[in-house]
Amino acid sequence: MGGARETALRELVRWDGTGEWDAAHFSEAIRAAGLDKRDAALATFLAGGVVQNRILLDYRLEKLSKIPLGKLERRVLAALRLGAFQLFFADGIPAHAAVGETVALMRGRDRRSAGYVNAVLRTASRIEHPLDVEETDPVRRLSIRWSHPEWMVRELVALRGMEKAEEELISDNTAPAVTLRTNTARITRDALIARLRGEGADAAPGALDCSIDMTGSGDIARLPSFREGLFWVQDVSSQLAGEALDVKEGMSVLDLCSAPGGKSFGAAVRGGRVTASDISEAKMKLVEDGARRLGFDIETRSGDAREVPPEWVGAFDRVICDVPCSGLGIIRKKPDIRYKTPTDVAELPRLQREILDSAAKCVKKGGRLVYSTCTWRKEENDSIVDDFLANNPNFETKSFTFSGGMGDFPDGRASLWSEKGTRDGFFICVLGEKDV
């Protein structure tokens, strides 16, 4: 048991010990603590805020703590981060409450530690502009201010320049709305918006004809419209990857890296005969459950995308592989992704290239292949495609256009940036055999 702050603190201690943030474990911790909706929201805000801003928090705390942060007991360090986050970012929490409630988490366990936390946080409460980082190196300054590792910022600046890179970093720290894709086999978008509003959600038309932006819904799975299969959750960039596939009624479609299923569902609602595959049986269960809820007849198979069965070779009109990637385009939804190291992502291009080779084998003559990722790293995007084309001279990129004025791509490649937090970062490339 425990309140919102205690629950957040325990999970932050766990994160510091394991090095991995487990959202499912955190949700279970909230349930185990018996938190009501308000306290659950507070715990989520506090823990997520610390994860999102850890580099900046540690930068400030390091200057205030007489003991190096690396030598502090994990619970003490987590408490300092928790208190500092409230002081710097939680406008609705008074400074005295941020300090007092955090210190209270330490009392009864270690009076000396409680005093230390109190002293450091009281000093921190006098910092008026925590984002004003005094560093002369511009990459280091951006790294600290927006809590992204320097290697990541350096790569982003090389791609976008300093100003655009900072816009992306800010977007990563912007709370996203939930984007839905209407199940147009059952309801129109306008009718679904009316339903959602009636269920207490703030729903508005999204960027695409079938998309909806929603806030204030609480647990989406509890909405009657969700249980009735009237929509699924899918970011607009992911919807665009499905749109680039250009599925027509009756076409055979293979989704090689399907989970959680959004692109498979998008192909099915357009009338495609969909086969969905992913390496994990548990992930495929999610796809099967989603298809059943939405009313789609989708064939599923678990397996390694690098090893397709013989009957799939040359068998599909459309193939999509949204490959495993570094995920740097979805940091705003999964803030812990930012703490990946270069070592963590070093082997991904080889895997991605092998999956693309495998996917290409499954395309019929005259068919279309979409390669996509939710990252902006060149090594996982353009470099993969360039290498594939160099080794498969019978393939070429194919031009495509997105609906709703979202872009025309004559070179067959789209790098989608977050656009100030309105969508995920994505790379989409359309490939096919050369026209004879």
C-alpha positions as CSV (number, residue, x, y, z in Angstrom):
1,M,0.0,0.0,0.0
2,G,1.0,3.7,0.0
3,G,0.0,7.0,-1.5
4,A,0.8,8.5,-4.9
5,R,4.2,9.8,-4.0
6,E,5.3,6.6,-2.2
7,T,4.1,4.5,-5.3
8,A,6.1,6.8,-7.6
9,L,9.1,6.7,-5.4
10,R,9.2,2.9,-5.2
11,E,9.0,2.6,-9.0
12,L,11.8,5.2,-9.4
13,V,14.0,3.2,-7.0
14,R,13.2,0.1,-9.0
15,W,14.1,1.9,-12.3
16,D,17.4,3.1,-10.9
17,G,18.2,-0.4,-9.8
18,T,17.2,-2.3,-13.0
19,G,18.0,0.4,-15.6
20,E,14.6,-0.3,-17.3
21,W,11.3,1.4,-16.9
22,D,8.5,-1.1,-16.9
23,A,5.1,0.6,-17.6
24,A,3.2,-2.6,-17.0
25,H,4.8,-3.0,-13.6
26,F,4.0,0.6,-12.7
27,S,0.4,0.1,-13.6
28,E,0.3,-3.0,-11.4
29,A,1.9,-1.0,-8.6
30,I,-0.8,1.6,-8.8
31,R,-3.5,-1.1,-8.6
32,A,-1.7,-2.8,-5.7
33,A,-1.5,0.5,-3.8
34,G,-5.3,0.9,-4.2
35,L,-4.9,4.4,-5.6
36,D,-8.1,6.2,-6.8
37,K,-8.2,7.9,-10.2
38,R,-6.8,11.2,-8.9
39,D,-3.9,9.7,-7.0
40,A,-3.1,7.3,-9.9
41,A,-2.9,10.3,-12.1
42,L,-0.6,12.1,-9.7
43,A,1.7,9.0,-9.3
44,T,1.9,8.8,-13.1
45,F,2.6,12.5,-13.5
46,L,5.4,12.4,-10.9
47,A,7.1,9.2,-12.0
48,G,6.9,10.0,-15.6
49,G,8.1,13.5,-15.0
50,V,11.2,12.3,-13.3
51,V,11.9,9.8,-16.1
52,Q,11.5,12.5,-18.7
53,N,13.7,15.1,-16.9
54,R,16.3,13.0,-15.1
55,I,19.4,14.5,-16.8
56,L,18.3,18.0,-15.9
57,L,17.3,17.0,-12.4
58,D,20.7,15.4,-11.8
59,Y,22.5,18.3,-13.3
60,R,20.8,20.6,-10.7
61,L,21.1,18.2,-7.8
62,E,24.7,17.5,-8.4
63,K,25.5,21.2,-7.8
64,L,23.5,21.2,-4.6
65,S,24.4,17.9,-3.0
66,K,27.5,17.7,-0.9
67,I,27.6,13.9,-1.6
68,P,28.1,12.8,-5.3
69,L,24.8,11.5,-6.5
70,G,26.3,8.1,-7.5
71,K,27.2,7.5,-3.8
72,L,23.7,8.2,-2.5
73,E,21.4,5.3,-1.5
74,R,18.9,4.7,-4.3
75,R,15.9,5.7,-2.2
76,V,17.5,9.0,-1.2
77,L,18.5,9.8,-4.8
78,A,15.0,8.9,-6.1
79,A,13.4,11.1,-3.4
80,L,15.7,14.1,-4.4
81,R,14.7,13.6,-8.0
82,L,11.0,13.4,-7.1
83,G,11.1,16.5,-5.0
84,A,13.2,18.5,-7.5
85,F,10.8,17.6,-10.3
86,Q,7.8,19.0,-8.3
87,L,9.7,22.2,-7.5
88,F,10.8,22.8,-11.1
89,F,7.8,21.5,-13.1
90,A,4.7,21.0,-11.0
91,D,3.1,24.4,-11.0
92,G,0.0,23.1,-9.1
93,I,2.1,21.9,-6.1
94,P,3.3,24.6,-3.7
95,A,7.1,24.5,-2.9
96,H,6.5,23.8,0.8
97,A,4.3,20.8,-0.1
98,A,6.8,19.5,-2.7
99,V,9.6,19.6,0.0
100,G,7.5,18.5,2.9
101,E,5.7,15.6,1.3
102,T,9.0,14.3,-0.2
103,V,10.8,14.6,3.2
104,A,7.9,12.7,4.8
105,L,8.7,9.7,2.5
106,M,12.1,9.4,4.3
107,R,10.9,9.8,7.9
108,G,10.5,6.6,9.8
109,R,13.2,5.0,7.7
110,D,16.3,7.1,8.1
111,R,16.0,10.4,10.0
112,R,19.5,11.5,8.8
113,S,18.5,11.0,5.2
114,A,15.3,12.9,5.7
115,G,17.3,15.8,7.0
116,Y,19.6,15.7,4.0
117,V,16.7,15.5,1.5
118,N,15.1,18.4,3.3
119,A,18.3,20.6,3.1
120,V,19.0,19.9,-0.6
121,L,15.4,20.5,-1.7
122,R,15.0,23.7,0.3
123,T,18.0,25.0,-1.6
124,A,16.6,23.7,-4.9
125,S,13.4,25.6,-4.2
126,R,15.3,28.9,-4.6
127,I,16.2,28.1,-8.3
128,E,13.9,30.4,-10.3
129,H,14.7,29.2,-13.9
130,P,15.8,25.5,-13.8
131,L,15.9,25.3,-17.7
132,D,18.5,28.1,-17.9
133,V,21.5,25.8,-18.2
134,E,24.9,27.5,-18.1
135,E,26.9,25.5,-20.6
136,T,28.9,26.9,-23.4
137,D,28.8,23.8,-25.6
138,P,25.5,24.0,-27.4
139,V,25.0,20.3,-27.7
140,R,25.7,19.8,-24.0
141,R,23.3,22.6,-23.2
142,L,20.5,21.1,-25.2
143,S,21.3,17.7,-23.8
144,I,20.9,18.9,-20.2
145,R,18.0,21.3,-20.7
146,W,15.8,18.7,-22.5
147,S,17.2,15.6,-20.8
148,H,18.5,13.7,-23.9
149,P,22.0,12.1,-24.0
150,E,24.6,14.0,-25.9
151,W,25.1,11.3,-28.5
152,M,21.4,11.5,-29.4
153,V,21.4,15.3,-29.5
154,R,24.5,15.3,-31.7
155,E,23.0,13.0,-34.3
156,L,19.8,15.0,-34.3
157,V,21.6,18.3,-34.8
158,A,23.5,16.8,-37.7
159,L,20.2,15.9,-39.4
160,R,18.1,19.0,-38.5
161,G,20.4,21.8,-37.4
162,M,20.4,23.4,-34.0
163,E,17.0,25.2,-34.1
164,K,15.0,22.3,-35.6
165,A,16.7,19.8,-33.3
166,E,15.7,21.8,-30.2
167,E,12.1,21.8,-31.5
168,E,12.2,18.0,-31.7
169,L,13.6,17.7,-28.2
170,I,10.9,20.0,-26.9
171,S,8.3,17.8,-28.6
172,D,9.7,14.8,-26.9
173,N,8.9,16.4,-23.6
174,T,5.3,17.4,-24.7
175,A,2.4,15.3,-23.4
176,P,0.7,13.7,-26.4
177,A,-3.0,13.4,-27.1
178,V,-4.3,9.9,-27.9
179,T,-4.9,9.4,-31.6
180,L,-7.6,7.0,-32.7
181,R,-8.4,5.4,-36.0
182,T,-12.1,5.0,-36.7
183,N,-13.3,1.6,-37.6
184,T,-15.2,2.8,-40.7
185,A,-16.6,-0.7,-41.2
186,R,-18.9,0.0,-38.2
187,I,-19.2,3.8,-37.8
188,T,-18.3,7.1,-39.3
189,R,-15.8,9.4,-37.7
190,D,-18.4,12.1,-36.9
191,A,-20.7,9.6,-35.3
192,L,-17.8,8.2,-33.3
193,I,-16.7,11.6,-32.1
194,A,-20.3,12.2,-30.8
195,R,-20.2,8.8,-29.0
196,L,-16.9,9.5,-27.4
197,R,-18.0,12.9,-26.2
198,G,-21.1,11.3,-24.7
199,E,-18.8,8.9,-22.8
200,G,-17.0,11.8,-21.2
201,A,-13.9,12.1,-23.5
202,D,-12.7,15.3,-25.2
203,A,-12.7,14.1,-28.9
204,A,-12.0,16.2,-32.0
205,P,-11.3,15.5,-35.7
206,G,-7.7,14.5,-36.3
207,A,-5.3,15.2,-39.2
208,L,-6.6,12.4,-41.4
209,D,-10.2,11.6,-42.6
210,C,-10.5,8.7,-40.2
211,S,-8.4,9.9,-37.2
212,I,-9.6,11.4,-33.9
213,D,-7.5,13.2,-31.3
214,M,-8.7,12.5,-27.8
215,T,-7.9,13.6,-24.2
216,G,-9.6,13.1,-20.8
217,S,-10.8,9.6,-21.5
218,G,-9.1,7.8,-18.5
219,D,-8.7,4.1,-19.2
220,I,-9.6,3.8,-22.9
221,A,-10.4,0.1,-22.5
222,R,-13.4,1.0,-20.2
223,L,-15.1,3.1,-22.9
224,P,-18.2,1.3,-24.3
225,S,-17.2,2.5,-27.8
226,F,-13.8,0.7,-27.4
227,R,-15.5,-2.5,-26.2
228,E,-17.8,-2.3,-29.2
229,G,-14.9,-2.2,-31.6
230,L,-15.5,1.2,-33.0
231,F,-11.9,2.3,-33.0
232,W,-8.3,1.4,-32.3
233,V,-5.5,3.5,-31.0
234,Q,-3.0,4.4,-33.7
235,D,-0.8,7.5,-34.1
236,V,-1.3,9.5,-37.3
237,S,2.3,8.7,-38.5
238,S,1.6,5.0,-38.2
239,Q,-1.7,5.5,-40.0
240,L,0.2,7.2,-42.8
241,A,2.5,4.2,-43.1
242,G,-0.6,2.0,-43.7
243,E,-1.9,4.5,-46.2
244,A,1.3,4.3,-48.1
245,L,0.7,0.6,-48.5
246,D,-2.3,1.5,-50.8
247,V,-4.4,-1.5,-50.1
248,K,-7.4,-2.2,-52.4
249,E,-10.4,-4.5,-51.9
250,G,-9.4,-8.1,-52.1
251,M,-5.7,-7.7,-52.1
252,S,-3.5,-10.1,-50.1
253,V,-1.5,-8.2,-47.4
254,L,1.3,-9.4,-45.2
255,D,2.2,-7.4,-42.1
256,L,5.6,-8.9,-41.0
257,C,6.1,-7.0,-37.7
258,S,2.4,-6.7,-36.8
259,A,2.1,-6.1,-33.1
260,P,0.1,-4.3,-31.7
261,G,-1.8,-4.6,-35.0
262,G,-2.7,-1.1,-36.1
263,K,-1.4,-1.5,-39.7
264,S,-3.0,-4.9,-40.0
265,F,-6.3,-3.4,-38.9
266,G,-5.9,-0.5,-41.3
267,A,-5.4,-3.0,-44.2
268,A,-8.3,-5.1,-43.1
269,V,-10.7,-2.1,-42.9
270,R,-9.7,-1.2,-46.5
271,G,-10.8,-4.7,-47.6
272,G,-7.4,-6.5,-47.6
273,R,-7.0,-10.2,-46.9
274,V,-4.5,-9.8,-44.1
275,T,-1.9,-12.1,-42.7
276,A,-0.2,-10.8,-39.6
277,S,3.0,-12.0,-38.1
278,D,5.3,-11.1,-35.2
279,I,8.0,-13.0,-33.3
280,S,6.2,-13.1,-30.0
281,E,3.2,-15.3,-29.4
282,A,2.1,-13.0,-26.6
283,K,2.2,-10.0,-29.0
284,M,0.2,-12.0,-31.6
285,K,-2.4,-12.6,-29.0
286,L,-2.9,-8.8,-28.7
287,V,-3.4,-8.7,-32.5
288,E,-5.9,-11.6,-32.4
289,D,-7.8,-10.0,-29.5
290,G,-7.9,-6.6,-31.3
291,A,-9.0,-8.2,-34.6
292,R,-11.8,-10.1,-32.8
293,R,-13.0,-6.9,-31.0
294,L,-13.0,-4.9,-34.3
295,G,-14.6,-7.6,-36.3
296,F,-11.8,-8.3,-38.7
297,D,-10.9,-11.8,-40.1
298,I,-7.1,-11.7,-39.9
299,E,-4.8,-14.8,-40.3
300,T,-2.1,-14.7,-37.6
301,R,1.2,-16.5,-37.2
302,S,4.1,-16.0,-34.7
303,G,7.6,-16.3,-36.1
304,D,10.9,-14.6,-36.9
305,A,10.4,-12.1,-39.8
306,R,13.8,-13.1,-41.1
307,E,12.6,-16.6,-41.8
308,V,9.4,-16.6,-43.8
309,P,7.7,-19.9,-44.8
310,P,8.1,-21.0,-48.5
311,E,4.4,-20.5,-49.2
312,W,4.8,-16.8,-48.5
313,V,7.4,-16.2,-51.2
314,G,5.9,-14.1,-54.0
315,A,2.4,-14.5,-52.5
316,F,1.3,-11.0,-51.5
317,D,0.1,-7.9,-53.3
318,R,1.2,-5.7,-50.4
319,V,3.9,-6.3,-47.7
320,I,4.7,-4.0,-44.8
321,C,7.6,-4.3,-42.3
322,D,7.5,-1.8,-39.5
323,V,10.8,-3.1,-38.2
324,P,12.2,-3.1,-34.6
325,C,14.1,0.1,-34.2
326,S,15.6,2.5,-31.7
327,G,12.2,4.2,-31.2
328,L,13.6,7.7,-31.0
329,G,10.5,9.1,-32.8
330,I,8.2,8.0,-29.9
331,I,10.0,9.4,-26.9
332,R,7.1,11.6,-26.1
333,K,5.1,8.4,-25.4
334,K,7.9,6.3,-23.9
335,P,10.3,8.8,-22.2
336,D,12.7,6.1,-21.0
337,I,13.7,5.4,-24.6
338,R,15.9,8.5,-24.5
339,Y,18.3,6.7,-22.1
340,K,19.4,4.1,-24.7
341,T,23.1,4.1,-25.5
342,P,24.9,3.8,-28.8
343,T,25.6,0.2,-27.8
344,D,21.9,-0.5,-27.4
345,V,21.1,0.5,-31.0
346,A,24.3,-0.7,-32.7
347,E,23.0,-4.0,-33.9
348,L,19.6,-2.8,-35.1
349,P,20.6,-2.0,-38.7
350,R,21.7,-5.5,-39.3
351,L,18.4,-6.9,-38.0
352,Q,16.4,-4.3,-40.0
353,R,18.2,-5.1,-43.2
354,E,17.6,-8.9,-42.8
355,I,13.9,-8.3,-42.2
356,L,13.7,-6.0,-45.3
357,D,15.4,-8.7,-47.4
358,S,12.9,-11.3,-46.1
359,A,9.9,-9.0,-46.8
360,A,11.0,-8.4,-50.4
361,K,10.8,-12.1,-51.1
362,C,7.1,-12.1,-50.3
363,V,6.0,-9.4,-52.8
364,K,4.2,-10.5,-55.9
365,K,5.2,-9.2,-59.3
366,G,3.9,-5.6,-59.5
367,G,3.3,-5.5,-55.8
368,R,4.3,-2.9,-53.2
369,L,6.6,-3.1,-50.2
370,V,6.6,-0.6,-47.3
371,Y,9.6,-0.3,-45.0
372,S,9.0,1.9,-41.9
373,T,10.4,2.8,-38.5
374,C,9.5,5.0,-35.7
375,T,12.9,6.6,-35.5
376,W,14.8,9.5,-37.2
377,R,18.2,7.8,-37.3
378,K,19.7,7.8,-40.8
379,E,21.5,4.5,-40.0
380,E,18.1,2.8,-39.6
381,N,16.3,4.6,-42.4
382,D,17.9,5.9,-45.6
383,S,21.1,3.8,-45.1
384,I,19.0,0.6,-44.9
385,V,17.1,1.4,-48.0
386,D,20.2,2.5,-49.9
387,D,22.0,-0.7,-49.1
388,F,19.0,-2.8,-50.0
389,L,18.7,-1.0,-53.4
390,A,22.4,-1.4,-54.1
391,N,22.0,-5.2,-53.6
392,N,18.6,-5.6,-55.3
393,P,18.9,-3.7,-58.6
394,N,15.5,-5.1,-59.7
395,F,13.9,-2.9,-57.0
396,E,13.3,0.9,-56.9
397,T,11.5,3.4,-54.7
398,K,7.9,4.3,-55.7
399,S,6.4,7.7,-55.4
400,F,3.4,8.2,-53.1
401,T,1.1,10.9,-51.8
402,F,-0.6,11.2,-48.5
403,S,-4.2,12.3,-48.2
404,G,-5.3,15.5,-46.5
405,G,-2.4,17.5,-47.9
406,M,0.1,15.6,-45.6
407,G,2.7,15.5,-48.4
408,D,3.8,14.3,-51.8
409,F,6.9,12.1,-52.0
410,P,8.2,11.6,-55.5
411,D,11.4,9.9,-54.3
412,G,9.4,7.3,-52.4
413,R,10.7,8.2,-49.0
414,A,9.1,10.3,-46.2
415,S,10.8,11.4,-43.0
416,L,8.0,12.5,-40.7
417,W,9.0,14.8,-37.8
418,S,6.9,15.4,-34.7
419,E,5.5,18.8,-35.9
420,K,5.6,20.2,-32.4
421,G,4.3,17.1,-30.7
422,T,1.3,16.5,-33.0
423,R,2.5,13.1,-34.3
424,D,5.3,10.5,-33.9
425,G,8.5,10.7,-35.7
426,F,8.5,8.1,-38.5
427,F,10.3,7.0,-41.7
428,I,8.3,5.5,-44.5
429,C,9.7,4.1,-47.8
430,V,7.7,2.5,-50.6
431,L,9.5,0.0,-52.7
432,G,8.6,-2.2,-55.7
433,E,10.2,-4.0,-58.7
434,K,11.3,-1.8,-61.5
435,D,8.8,-1.3,-64.3
436,V,9.8,-3.3,-67.4
